[in-house]
């Protein structure tokens, strides 16, 4: 059985080094953070890579929000906004095996998603184990990623 798992991993396509970061927030600027399931106690906003190079950024953002939180960006009261900001960062060495050989940097597009107060969150247990709504400044303090923390701090400028 282990050989089948290794074979499946070997056939999995490489991740595209273009991703989204979606700061989900309420009108009161409470930010949703989710804790990664990899045991590293990392709190973050929704993130995820494009499925194909020509996938529009907004489609990637909507898909990742749905997969990771169960929130439909098209539901009444939800507004997805492209902040037209991009971060380029070095991919952590422990995650580079997911990318084609020689890929070291990722380009991340930042979005905001305003949702109504008390929007239910349904986590993907494979990816995340907990969620919390925090005031935007507190959310920035809890983020493990510098670009995610910066996005939380920029939130008041985009609402």
C-alpha positions as CSV (number, residue, x, y, z in Angstrom):
1,X,0.0,0.0,0.0
2,X,2.9,2.4,0.7
3,X,4.2,1.9,-2.8
4,X,0.8,3.0,-4.2
5,X,0.8,6.2,-2.1
6,X,4.4,7.0,-3.2
7,X,3.4,6.4,-6.9
8,X,0.3,8.7,-6.5
9,X,2.5,11.4,-5.0
10,X,5.0,11.0,-7.8
11,X,2.2,11.5,-10.4
12,X,0.7,14.6,-8.7
13,X,1.3,17.7,-10.8
14,X,3.6,20.4,-9.4
15,X,2.0,23.3,-7.7
16,X,1.8,26.5,-9.6
17,X,3.9,29.2,-7.9
18,X,1.0,31.7,-8.0
19,X,-1.4,31.9,-5.1
20,X,-4.0,34.0,-3.4
21,X,-4.3,35.3,0.1
22,X,-7.9,36.2,1.1
23,X,-8.5,38.3,4.2
24,X,-12.0,37.3,5.3
25,X,-13.6,40.0,7.5
26,X,-16.8,41.4,8.8
27,X,-18.0,45.0,8.4
28,X,-16.7,45.6,11.9
29,X,-13.2,44.5,10.7
30,X,-13.1,41.2,12.6
31,X,-10.9,38.9,10.7
32,X,-11.2,35.2,10.3
33,X,-8.0,33.2,10.9
34,X,-7.7,29.5,10.5
35,X,-5.1,27.2,12.1
36,X,-3.2,24.9,9.8
37,X,-3.5,21.1,10.4
38,X,0.2,20.4,9.9
39,X,0.9,20.6,13.7
40,X,2.9,23.8,13.5
41,X,0.3,26.0,15.2
42,X,0.3,28.4,12.3
43,X,-2.7,30.8,12.0
44,X,-3.4,32.3,8.7
45,X,-6.0,33.7,6.3
46,X,-7.2,31.6,3.4
47,X,-4.4,30.8,0.9
48,X,-4.1,28.6,-2.1
49,X,-2.5,28.1,-5.5
50,X,-4.0,28.4,-8.9
51,X,-5.2,25.1,-10.4
52,X,-3.9,26.1,-13.8
53,X,-1.8,29.1,-15.0
54,X,-4.6,30.8,-16.8
55,X,-7.1,30.5,-13.9
56,X,-8.3,34.0,-13.1
57,X,-7.2,35.3,-9.7
58,X,-10.8,35.9,-8.5
59,X,-11.7,32.3,-9.4
60,X,-8.8,31.0,-7.4
61,X,-9.8,33.1,-4.4
62,X,-13.4,32.0,-4.6
63,X,-12.5,28.3,-4.9
64,X,-10.0,28.4,-2.0
65,X,-12.4,30.3,0.3
66,X,-15.1,27.6,-0.4
67,X,-12.7,24.7,0.0
68,X,-11.1,26.0,3.2
69,X,-14.1,27.6,5.0
70,X,-17.3,26.6,3.3
71,X,-18.1,30.2,2.6
72,X,-19.6,31.0,-0.8
73,X,-18.2,34.3,-2.0
74,X,-21.4,34.9,-4.0
75,X,-23.7,34.5,-1.0
76,X,-25.9,37.4,-0.1
77,X,-23.9,40.0,1.8
78,X,-20.5,38.8,0.7
79,X,-18.2,41.0,-1.3
80,X,-14.9,39.7,-2.8
81,X,-12.5,42.5,-3.6
82,X,-9.2,42.3,-5.4
83,X,-6.8,44.6,-3.6
84,X,-4.5,44.7,-6.6
85,X,-1.5,43.9,-4.3
86,X,1.0,41.2,-4.9
87,X,3.7,39.7,-2.7
88,X,6.6,37.7,-4.0
89,X,8.2,35.5,-1.3
90,X,10.7,32.7,-1.1
91,X,9.0,29.3,-0.7
92,X,10.0,27.6,2.5
93,X,12.5,24.8,1.8
94,X,10.3,22.1,3.4
95,X,7.5,22.9,0.9
96,X,9.6,23.2,-2.3
97,X,9.2,19.6,-3.2
98,X,5.6,20.5,-4.2
99,X,6.9,22.7,-7.0
100,X,8.8,22.0,-10.2
101,X,12.6,21.7,-9.8
102,X,14.2,25.1,-9.5
103,X,11.1,27.0,-8.4
104,X,12.0,29.0,-5.3
105,X,9.6,32.0,-5.4
106,X,5.8,32.3,-5.2
107,X,3.7,35.3,-6.4
108,X,0.7,35.9,-4.1
109,X,-2.3,38.1,-5.0
110,X,-4.2,39.7,-2.1
111,X,-8.0,39.8,-1.8
112,X,-10.5,40.9,0.8
113,X,-13.8,39.2,1.4
114,X,-16.4,41.0,3.5
115,X,-18.9,38.7,5.0
116,X,-22.0,39.3,7.2
117,X,-21.5,39.0,11.0
118,X,-21.9,35.4,12.3
119,X,-21.1,33.8,8.9
120,X,-20.7,30.1,9.6
121,X,-17.3,28.5,9.0
122,X,-16.9,24.9,8.0
123,X,-13.2,24.0,7.9
124,X,-11.6,21.4,5.7
125,X,-10.2,19.1,8.4
126,X,-7.4,17.9,6.1
127,X,-6.1,21.5,6.0
128,X,-7.2,23.3,9.2
129,X,-8.2,22.4,12.7
130,X,-9.5,25.6,14.3
131,X,-10.9,29.0,13.4
132,X,-11.1,32.3,15.2
133,X,-12.6,35.8,14.5
134,X,-10.3,38.5,15.8
135,X,-10.1,42.3,15.6
136,X,-7.9,43.1,12.7
137,X,-4.9,44.3,14.8
138,X,-5.1,41.1,16.9
139,X,-5.4,39.0,13.8
140,X,-2.2,40.6,12.4
141,X,-0.4,39.7,15.6
142,X,-1.5,36.0,15.4
143,X,-0.5,35.4,11.7
144,X,2.6,33.4,11.2
145,X,3.2,34.9,7.8
146,X,4.6,38.4,7.5
147,X,2.6,39.0,4.3
148,X,-0.6,37.9,5.9
149,X,0.0,40.1,9.0
150,X,0.7,43.1,6.7
151,X,-2.6,42.3,4.8
152,X,-4.5,42.4,8.1
153,X,-3.0,45.7,9.0
154,X,-3.9,47.1,5.5
155,X,-7.6,46.0,5.9
156,X,-8.9,49.4,7.1
157,X,-7.6,51.1,3.9
158,X,-9.7,48.7,1.7
159,X,-13.1,49.0,3.3
